[in-house]
Amino acid sequence: MQELIARAEKVARRLKDRGETIVVAESSTGGLLSAALLALPGASAYFLGGAVVYTQVARRALLDLPDIAALGMRASTEPYARLLAQTSRQRFAASWALAESGATGPSGNRYGDAPGHSCIAVAGPTERSITLETGSSDRVANMRAFGAAALDLLLDVLAK
């Protein structure tokens, strides 16, 4: 967790300096992104909220999104991560949103993605998404790797 907090500290500093806010929609990181951003004193200056969108029920209840099959997409893809980020940003009226969806392990997900697969997106004045493949079936290590990659992507976007 400490390595995530160190990354979150850099993100927090940039957001505070710019007077910007963030919201998080995460799945296979299980709340680690929100926890890292909230572990810092003064988080209320930039953190508006977060949701662990792990199931279809959560997606409907927390983001008011229909079944993604009806939208012509599936979870654990870059388009889906972008949709989570864009929807979260809009619902919270945030400057930025960070979203993640993947397969932590020890087995793959029901869509055929191998364990260690994650799609991460940032939505804001600039949008960007990436896919990470760790090649590992270690659930906890993957959660940490996904969290680190998500915070690194956000920091990179904020630096531009």
HELIX and SHEET records of a PDB file:
HELIX    1   1 GLN A    2  ARG A   18  1                                  17    
HELIX    2   2 LEU A   32  LEU A   38  1                                   7    
HELIX    3   3 ALA A   43  ALA A   45  5                                   3    
HELIX    4   4 GLN A   56  LEU A   63  1                                   8    
HELIX    5   5 ILE A   68  LEU A   71  5                                   4    
HELIX    6   6 GLU A   78  PHE A   92  1                                  15    
HELIX    7   7 ARG A  139  ALA A  159  1                                  21    
SHEET    1   A 5 PHE A  47  VAL A  52  0                                        
SHEET    2   A 5 ILE A  22  GLU A  26  1                                        
SHEET    3   A 5 TRP A  96  ALA A 103  1                                        
SHEET    4   A 5 HIS A 117  ALA A 123 -1                                        
SHEET    5   A 5 ARG A 128  GLU A 133 -1                                        
END                                                                             
